[in-house]
Amino acid sequence: MRLTYTASMWIAALGLVVNLGCVSNRWSNHFAWSQSQIVDLTHSFGSNTIVWPTEQDFKLVVQHAEDTPGGYYYASNRVEMPEHGGTHLDAPIHFSRGKQTLDQIPIERLIGTGIRIDITEQCARDHDYRVAISDFERWEAKHGRIPNHAIILLNTGYARFWPSRKDYLGTDVRGQEGVRTLHFPGLHPEAAAWLVRERQAKAVGIDTASIDYGQSTKFETHIALLAQNVPVFENLADLDKLSDRGFDVIALPMKIAGGTGGPLRIIAVVPPSL
């Protein structure tokens, strides 16, 4: 079929509009990104970083910090730390044999729509509070259905205690005796299973030292999530700076081959209001 000159011009013009539209969308997306608010949900790692009572403390060992004979300044440190200290990610293998190690977690699991469940009032009344299915149902009654494949962040209010071990963990005792005296909120295993089964959660995070509450001895919530390859984020910061929905989460851990967990840099991206 031969096209007339006029028809050819119309097709060329249409192509130009489509191409300009694509460019416009790219610039629009860039503008939205540049205008977004970035909320850092990560505690800095340092000498006061909170770790599990049986773990060794984070150490930054200075190796070099001096002017060199070559005329330039040179600094270099060595880091010593447990996988599960400070703001970190629990990989599925942490509590589930044969499941994904840290480097095997698909990046899609760590980026996506975020929602925040605020249970600060409940946790202020009960330091051993466990987030229940009823808390999710109450949130949905107010904000709408929790989206499928979202990243669920639980705001207990405990980040305000960081870095006081006594207030944050309920004890400053170290070793196994310290584990027995832990008191902080967590997620009930039935509620964890509900998030996986009913809302297909991508990942779940909390601003305490464990997704299981402090007095847990069987770590059933860890198992409920990690056995389904749902990563867990622990020791999050500044969840009080987020709204209940309307933001995205980017949670990128150190990619440790064979790791059961590792340090995490996690941010929330809050787009500009329309």
C-alpha positions as CSV (number, residue, x, y, z in Angstrom):
1,M,0.0,0.0,0.0
2,R,1.4,3.4,-1.0
3,L,0.9,6.3,1.3
4,T,0.1,9.8,0.1
5,Y,2.4,12.7,1.0
6,T,-0.3,14.0,3.4
7,A,-0.7,10.7,5.1
8,S,3.0,10.3,5.5
9,M,3.2,13.8,7.1
10,W,0.5,12.9,9.6
11,I,2.2,9.7,10.6
12,A,5.5,11.6,11.1
13,A,3.8,14.2,13.2
14,L,2.1,11.5,15.3
15,G,5.5,9.9,15.9
16,L,6.9,13.2,17.0
17,V,4.1,13.8,19.5
18,V,4.6,10.3,20.9
19,N,8.3,10.8,21.2
20,L,7.9,14.2,22.8
21,G,5.4,12.6,25.2
22,C,8.0,10.0,26.2
23,V,10.5,12.8,26.8
24,S,8.0,14.8,28.7
25,N,7.2,11.8,30.9
26,R,10.9,11.2,31.6
27,W,11.3,14.9,32.6
28,S,8.1,14.7,34.7
29,N,9.4,11.6,36.5
30,H,12.8,13.3,37.0
31,F,11.0,16.4,38.4
32,A,8.9,14.3,40.8
33,W,12.0,12.5,42.0
34,S,13.9,15.7,42.5
35,Q,11.0,17.2,44.4
36,S,10.4,14.2,46.6
37,Q,11.2,14.1,50.3
38,I,13.8,11.4,51.3
39,V,13.4,10.0,54.8
40,D,16.4,8.1,56.1
41,L,15.1,5.2,58.2
42,T,18.7,4.0,59.2
43,H,20.5,4.4,62.5
44,S,24.2,5.4,62.0
45,F,26.6,2.6,62.9
46,G,29.1,3.6,65.7
47,S,30.4,2.6,69.1
48,N,26.9,3.0,70.6
49,T,25.1,0.9,68.0
50,I,22.7,-1.5,69.8
51,V,23.3,-5.2,69.2
52,W,21.8,-8.4,70.6
53,P,23.0,-9.1,74.2
54,T,25.0,-12.1,73.0
55,E,26.7,-10.2,70.1
56,Q,29.9,-8.3,70.0
57,D,29.7,-4.5,69.6
58,F,30.3,-2.7,66.3
59,K,33.9,-1.5,66.0
60,L,35.5,1.0,63.6
61,V,39.2,0.4,63.8
62,V,41.3,3.2,62.4
63,Q,44.2,1.9,60.3
64,H,45.3,5.1,58.6
65,A,44.6,8.8,59.1
66,E,47.7,10.8,58.1
67,D,49.5,12.9,55.5
68,T,51.6,10.7,53.3
69,P,55.1,11.2,52.0
70,G,53.5,11.6,48.6
71,G,51.9,14.8,49.7
72,Y,48.3,13.7,50.0
73,Y,46.1,12.8,53.0
74,Y,45.0,9.1,53.3
75,A,42.4,7.6,55.6
76,S,41.3,4.0,55.9
77,N,39.4,2.0,58.6
78,R,38.5,-1.6,59.3
79,V,34.9,-2.5,60.3
80,E,34.1,-5.3,62.8
81,M,30.4,-6.1,63.3
82,P,27.8,-8.8,63.6
83,E,25.4,-9.4,60.7
84,H,22.4,-8.7,62.9
85,G,23.3,-5.5,64.7
86,G,22.1,-1.9,64.2
87,T,19.7,-1.3,61.3
88,H,19.9,-4.5,59.4
89,L,18.0,-7.1,57.2
90,D,17.2,-10.7,58.2
91,A,17.6,-13.0,55.2
92,P,15.2,-15.9,55.0
93,I,18.0,-18.4,55.8
94,H,18.4,-16.8,59.2
95,F,15.5,-18.9,60.6
96,S,14.6,-21.2,57.7
97,R,17.0,-23.9,56.4
98,G,17.6,-23.8,52.7
99,K,15.9,-20.5,52.1
100,Q,17.5,-17.5,50.4
101,T,20.8,-16.0,51.7
102,L,21.3,-12.3,51.7
103,D,22.7,-12.1,48.2
104,Q,19.9,-14.3,46.8
105,I,17.0,-12.0,47.8
106,P,15.5,-10.6,44.6
107,I,16.0,-6.8,44.5
108,E,12.3,-6.5,43.7
109,R,11.5,-7.7,47.2
110,L,13.4,-4.7,48.6
111,I,11.8,-1.9,46.6
112,G,8.2,-1.0,46.5
113,T,5.1,0.7,47.9
114,G,5.3,1.2,51.7
115,I,2.7,1.6,54.4
116,R,3.2,2.4,58.0
117,I,1.2,0.8,60.8
118,D,1.3,3.1,63.9
119,I,1.0,1.2,67.2
120,T,2.8,3.6,69.4
121,E,-0.1,4.0,71.9
122,Q,-0.5,0.2,72.4
123,C,3.3,-0.2,72.9
124,A,3.5,2.7,75.4
125,R,1.0,0.9,77.6
126,D,2.5,-2.6,77.1
127,H,6.2,-3.0,76.6
128,D,5.6,-6.7,75.5
129,Y,2.9,-5.8,73.1
130,R,2.5,-7.9,69.9
131,V,1.0,-6.3,66.9
132,A,-2.2,-8.2,66.1
133,I,-4.4,-8.8,63.0
134,S,-6.9,-6.4,64.7
135,D,-4.4,-3.6,64.4
136,F,-4.2,-4.2,60.6
137,E,-8.0,-4.3,60.4
138,R,-8.3,-1.1,62.3
139,W,-5.7,0.5,59.9
140,E,-7.7,-0.7,56.9
141,A,-10.9,0.7,58.3
142,K,-9.3,4.1,58.4
143,H,-6.9,4.1,55.4
144,G,-8.3,1.5,53.0
145,R,-7.1,-2.0,52.1
146,I,-3.4,-2.7,52.6
147,P,-2.1,-3.1,49.0
148,N,-0.9,-6.5,47.9
149,H,2.9,-6.8,47.7
150,A,3.6,-3.8,49.9
151,I,6.5,-3.3,52.3
152,I,4.9,-3.1,55.8
153,L,6.7,-0.9,58.4
154,L,5.6,-1.2,62.1
155,N,6.1,2.0,64.1
156,T,6.2,1.1,67.8
157,G,7.8,4.4,68.9
158,Y,10.8,2.6,70.2
159,A,13.3,4.4,67.9
160,R,13.1,7.3,70.3
161,F,15.0,5.3,72.9
162,W,18.0,4.7,70.6
163,P,20.9,4.4,71.6
164,S,19.9,3.6,75.2
165,R,20.2,-0.1,75.6
166,K,18.3,-0.1,78.9
167,D,15.3,1.8,77.4
168,Y,15.4,0.2,73.9
169,L,15.9,-3.4,74.9
170,G,14.4,-3.3,78.4
171,T,17.8,-4.3,79.8
172,D,21.4,-3.4,79.6
173,V,22.6,-6.8,80.8
174,R,24.8,-8.7,78.3
175,G,25.0,-12.4,77.5
176,Q,22.3,-15.1,77.9
177,E,21.1,-13.5,81.1
178,G,20.4,-10.3,79.1
179,V,18.4,-12.3,76.5
180,R,16.1,-13.6,79.3
181,T,15.4,-10.0,80.4
182,L,14.5,-8.4,77.1
183,H,11.3,-6.4,76.9
184,F,10.2,-4.7,73.7
185,P,7.2,-5.0,71.3
186,G,7.0,-7.2,68.2
187,L,4.7,-8.7,65.7
188,H,2.4,-11.6,66.7
189,P,3.1,-14.7,64.5
190,E,-0.6,-15.0,63.6
191,A,-0.5,-11.4,62.3
192,A,2.7,-12.2,60.4
193,A,1.1,-15.2,58.7
194,W,-1.9,-13.0,57.9
195,L,0.3,-10.4,56.1
196,V,1.8,-13.2,54.0
197,R,-1.4,-15.1,53.3
198,E,-3.9,-12.2,52.9
199,R,-1.7,-9.3,51.6
200,Q,1.3,-11.1,50.1
201,A,3.7,-8.7,51.9
202,K,7.0,-8.1,50.2
203,A,8.9,-7.4,53.4
204,V,8.2,-6.4,57.0
205,G,10.1,-3.9,59.1
206,I,10.0,-2.7,62.7
207,D,11.8,-0.1,64.9
208,T,12.8,-2.6,67.6
209,A,15.6,-5.1,67.9
210,S,13.6,-8.0,66.6
211,I,10.4,-8.7,64.7
212,D,9.5,-11.1,67.6
213,Y,8.8,-9.4,70.9
214,G,11.5,-9.4,73.5
215,Q,10.3,-12.3,75.6
216,S,10.0,-14.7,72.6
217,T,11.8,-18.0,73.0
218,K,10.7,-19.8,69.8
219,F,10.9,-16.8,67.4
220,E,7.7,-17.9,65.7
221,T,7.2,-14.6,63.9
222,H,10.7,-14.8,62.3
223,I,9.8,-18.3,61.1
224,A,6.3,-17.3,59.8
225,L,7.9,-14.6,57.5
226,L,11.3,-16.0,56.6
227,A,10.0,-19.5,55.8
228,Q,8.0,-17.7,53.0
229,N,11.1,-15.8,51.8
230,V,9.8,-12.5,53.2
231,P,12.8,-10.5,54.4
232,V,12.7,-8.7,57.8
233,F,14.1,-5.2,58.5
234,E,15.0,-4.5,62.2
235,N,16.1,-1.5,64.2
236,L,14.5,1.1,61.9
237,A,14.7,4.8,62.6
238,D,12.4,7.8,62.2
239,L,9.2,6.0,61.2
240,D,7.4,8.8,63.0
241,K,8.4,11.1,60.1
242,L,6.2,9.1,57.7
243,S,2.5,9.2,57.0
244,D,0.5,6.0,57.1
245,R,0.7,5.6,53.3
246,G,1.7,7.4,50.1
247,F,5.5,6.6,50.0
248,D,7.9,4.1,48.5
249,V,10.6,2.1,50.3
250,I,14.1,1.4,49.0
251,A,15.9,-1.1,51.3
252,L,19.4,-2.1,50.1
253,P,21.6,-4.2,52.3
254,M,25.3,-5.0,51.9
255,K,25.3,-7.9,49.4
256,I,27.1,-10.6,51.4
257,A,27.5,-13.9,49.6
258,G,25.9,-16.6,51.9
259,G,24.9,-14.0,54.5
260,T,22.1,-14.6,57.0
261,G,21.7,-10.9,57.2
262,G,23.6,-7.7,57.0
263,P,23.7,-3.9,57.6
264,L,20.9,-2.1,55.8
265,R,20.5,1.4,54.3
266,I,16.8,2.0,54.0
267,I,15.0,5.1,52.9
268,A,11.4,6.2,52.2
269,V,10.7,8.3,49.2
270,V,7.7,10.6,49.7
271,P,6.5,12.2,46.4
272,P,5.5,15.8,46.2
273,S,1.8,16.6,46.9
274,L,-0.2,17.1,43.7
